[in-house]
Amino acid sequence: MTRPVVVGIDDLDHSARAVTVAAREARLRGAPLWIAHAYHWLPPVVTGVMPGGDTPEGAVRDAATELLARAVTHTHAAYPELEIHDYAMSGNPGPALGDLAKDAALLVVGGRGRGGFAGMLLGSVALSAVAHAECPVLVVRGAEAAEAPDAAGRVVVGIDVLPPTTGADALGFAFEEAALHGCDLRAVHAWEDPGFFYPNAVGHYPRETLEAMNDEGRRRLDSLVAPWRDKHPDMFVETQVVTGPTSKGLVDASRTADLLVIGGRRTTGGPGIRLGGLGHAVLHHAHCPVVIVPES
């Protein structure tokens, strides 16, 4: 059975872009689309008795079911060829979505929760979903960020070529994603000279050393990319080594990308992806949708 693409929604207005992205990913993969909504209900002491004698939990569940039915109808109209299932789940959205998408090909979530405003760059549901997911998670940034004006049909993937090397699983996912979409791929290794912005700092490398380290980083990056390039001989692939803060290098690269892919270490002793400073910075500031791929 083809693994599904799962998308979490809160309401149709705030989740429309996430559902569209998920439907396109499912169509490209020939996979079923699972549309999920996790709901909370408040105890009667807070909510009181609902009209018509319904219990509070039943009323919230019915609203979730109606929301999903409308989402399925809307998505079927746009993508009639898709096999679509809906799931209403009681509980916290992050853990619920992570559990539902345990064996999924991809989990898609919106970048902002309901009621978000300009200062809230990333919704708590998106962060929680990443923290509980065992599959790659695609975070759809807000419309103003996702519509990058210079987008050029490109997938960008961030790779750390310095031992211990990270990003091998992200690299494989990025190549497969670029192949599905028929677009270019750029592999970026960004590293920071300790004194890059502080010339008097201890540990600042001389220019000759920087050039040598850039050359070595490019050689290692090309070596990692080579097997995948051989598998996709018709794909335009380029590599880039950037000196400076890693997060800034990847965020800058996202300006001309349709998708940015990075790896994330699995949580020790349980499911989920552990986001470090790089992951948080990229998710909050990237100019395009971001995929976090759990590393083996």
PEJO-V106691 format. One record per helix or strand. SS is the DSSP state (H for helix, E for strand). FROM is the first residue (numbers start at 1). LEN is the number of residues. Records with the same first field share a line. If there is no record, write none. Layout:
BEGIN
SS: FROM-LEN  FROM-LEN
END
This chain:
BEGIN
E: 5-4  33-7  84-7  106-5  137-4  154-5  160-1  166-1  184-8  237-7  259-8  273-2  289-7
H: 12-18  44-4  51-3  56-23  93-8  124-9  143-4  168-14  207-25  246-11  277-9
END
